[in-house]
Amino acid sequence: METIDRIDWHTDDIPESLPAEKAAIHIGFYLTWVIENKMISEEHAKGSQEVISRIKNKEITALEFLVNNCDGKFSESDLNQEGLAFTLGYYEDDYLDDFDTLFGDSVEHFYELEDSWPNYEKIKKVIDKRFAEWKSRRSRR
């Protein structure tokens, strides 16, 4: 299975004053959405139940899950069938643009964005809208 995104693909761009994992805020937010929408792979759903439960309960963010359970890599194998189909069409084409449009004016560099639940809730609305549009297009086929 192919890698969709990785922390180390973004660390060259991150300001030296920030920790390397800040390079993956956008991946963590997306993984949170995947988890909340039950699009995580069966392997993670079974093998990472405790961590996923902590994310759902907002005790931790999915950035911790990405670092500790996915080795800093977001891959096709992390998703179930529906999650993969949506992600291949959205994440790689539009997600970073949506992320930048939403948060670009609030910070000088989006890696400075706080990994927080209020920030996640903002991008969640955008992803929800994109997912609804995607589902609508698929149902018309």
N, C-alpha and C positions, 0 to 999 in steps of 0.2 A: 504494500500500500504506500501511496505517495505522502510526503510531508506537505502540509498546507502552509504552515508558518512555524517559525522557531524563534526563540529568544535571541539566539546568536546571529540571526539575520539582521537584527536591529541594533545590536550593541555598538557597532561602529559609529552610529549616528547619535548615540545618547551622550549628553553632556557628562563630563568626567565627575561632576559634583553629585551625580545621581547613581544609586545602585543599579547594577545590570538588570535586575528583574523588572525595573521600571520600563524597560524596553518592551515588555510584554503586557502592559495594562490592557491594550486593545484585544489581545488574545484571551486574557482572563475574563474580560467582560463577555466576549463571544461565547466562551466555554460555559459561563454562568447561564447564559440564555439557553444554550444547548441542554444543559442539565435540567433547568427549570421546565423545559418543553419536552423532556423525556426523549431526547434524540441522541443521548450518549450511547456508546456501544454496550452490548450485553456484557462484554468482558469487564468494562468499568462499572456498570450497574451492579454486578455481582461482586467483583473483586475490590471495589473501592466504596462500598456502601457507607461506611462510617464517615469518610471524608465528604461524600456527596450529601449525606444527611446534614453535616455541619454547614455545607454551603447553602442548602435549602433553608436551614434555620438561621442563616445570616451570621453564623459564628465566625466564619472565615470567608475569604473570597476565593474564586477559582484560580487566581494567580498562584496561590499556595498549591492547589491541586496540579496545576501545570508544571510547576517546578518540581514537586515531590513525587507525583504519580505518573507524569508524562515526560520526565527528563527534559523539560523545557521545550518540548516539541508537540505541536498540534498536527495530528496526522489523520488521514482518511479512516484509519482503523479505530480512532477514538469515537466514531460516529455510527449510529445505526443507519439503515438504508435511506430513510426519509431525510435524516440530518445530513447525510452525505450528498444526496441529490440537491438539496437546497444550498448547502455550503459551496458546492462546486460552481453553482450559478451566481451566488451572491458574494460570498467572502472574497473570492479572488477577483471579482469584477468591480464591486461597488462598496463593500464594507469600509475599507479605509477612507474612501472619499466621504461616505456618510459620517464616519468618526471625525474626520477633519472638519467637515462642515459644521457639525454639532459643537465640537470643543475647541476648534482652531482659534477663536477669538478670546477664549478664556485663559489661555496659557501661551507663552512664547513658543514652546515646543511641546507637542502632545505627550511626551514622556514625563513632563512635569505634572501632568494630571494626577490627582489623588485617586488611588485605588479604593473607592468608597462606594457604599450602597446607593447613596443619592446620585452619584455619577452613573452608576450602572443603570439605575431606573430611567435616566434620560436616554441612554443608547438603546435600552430595551424597547422603548416605544418605537424607535426607528426600525429596529430589527423586526418587531411584531408587524409593523406596517408592510415592510418588504416581504415578510413571510406570507402575509395575507394576499398580497399581490401575486406572489409566486404560485400559491395554491389556486388562486382564481384563474391564472393563465393555464395551469395544468388541467383544471377541471373542464376547460373549454376545448381541450384537444380531443 
